Amino acid sequence: MKKKTIVLAYSGGLDTSVVLHWLKENYNANIIAYIADLGQGEDLKSIGRRAKKVGASKIYIEDLKNEFVKNFIFPMLQSSAVYEGSYLLGTSIARPLIAKRQIEIAKKEKAFAVSHGCTGKGNDQVRFELTFKALAPKIDIIAPWRVWDLKSREDCIAYAKKNNISIPVTKSKPYSCDRNIYHISYEGGILEDPWTEAPSKMYEMVKNLEKTPNKSTYLTISFKNGIPYALNGKKINPVNLLTRLNKIGGQNGVGVVDIVENRFVGMKSRGVYETPGGAILNVAHRAVESITMDREVMQLRDSLVPKISQLIYNGFWYSPEMKVLMAFVKESQKNITGDVKLKIYKGNVRVVGRKSKYSLYNSKLATFEKDDIYNQSDATGFIRLNSLRLILGKLKN
């Protein structure tokens, strides 16, 4: 009888290596290890060989970097999504793409199930599985962390040693790290104490402020319809643009966030993030909007930012409400076209110039000097009408 097939999202880390072996032990199935290349900077062929050694029957290594930046990061950038005031959603926005491609492979391979290494306490299990449900409602989902007897990463390390599984972590460095072209996230281990400062040696992209240059870096980013397409006047593809901005931002100490966030599953969790290129792009995008976007459209879009951010964080990228909201965002980005000049210095990104052929800024109207457009006496009636409800409220009292 032909074996069934399971497609596992495999990163090569402790959790997914243990999951792969556990699936082999507990299911009479071929395990396909699917490795998504989102720019994590690892030797993915070596990770594929590790998966084979652990027991995978087949390996998929998928280069998703361009799709990730173009179809996920940039639309999110257009929406100005920021979760709880500071998190730029670097892990959250990656999951729907990873899960989408996993379903595509599962359909191709006629797999009966998909699996992941997400813990039962985290957000990622929700993000993966909501995407699975949205794109392939009938496929089985195997979430080992919710059913096996292993209760901690220490248990996983012990399981790996018992079964001769090569793993890249030790008990002395147990915190989790997730990296893609947009950001790096850290959680767990010593970071679980919100009073303890993250060790400076932990950071991989962003330099400590004490070691950044003592000279400002200037750069210009060009946008068309809310999408960045050029750096310092030269067109550049999405992946190269983000890679370049990561380097510039990292060298100048830009993009570190240390927050205690509210997980969708109901608990608070500390996360430390490096998003240097993303931090620069978000500042630049808001700057070009400031000169080209209508006031009421901006206020309406900004009122939707918490909801869009929540949907991305919680895993509802493929939901009907997200489709509607992103249609609005896309419409709002028409004519968000222009150049932004930035000054970057020791963790700070300052806007020092912006221009656009679609600019709504009129220097003749905005001037404090004499002009022939704005009649200052008109402000008297404007203020009187807007103060009417305030006056009436006081008269009643």
Secondary structure, DSSP 4 states (H G I P E B T S, - for coil): -PPEEEEEE--SSHHHHHHHHHHHHH-SEEEEEEEEESS--S-HHHHHHHHHHHT-SEEEEEE-HHHHIIIIIHHHHHHT--BTTTB--TTTTTHHHHHHHHHHHHHHHT-SEEE----TTSSHHHHHHHHHHHH-TTSEEE-GGGTSS--SHHHHHHHHHHTT---S--TTS--EEEE-SS-EEEESGGGGSTTSPPPGGG-SSSPPGGGS-SS-EEEEEEEETTEEEEETTEE--HHHHHHHHHHHHHHTT--EEEEEEE-TTS-EEEEEEE-HHHHHHHHHHHHHHHHHS-HHHHHHHHHHHHHHHHHHHHT-TTSHHHHHHHHHHHHHTTT--EEEEEEEETTEEEEEEEE-TT----HHHH-SS--SS--TTHHHHHHHHHHHHHHHHHHH-
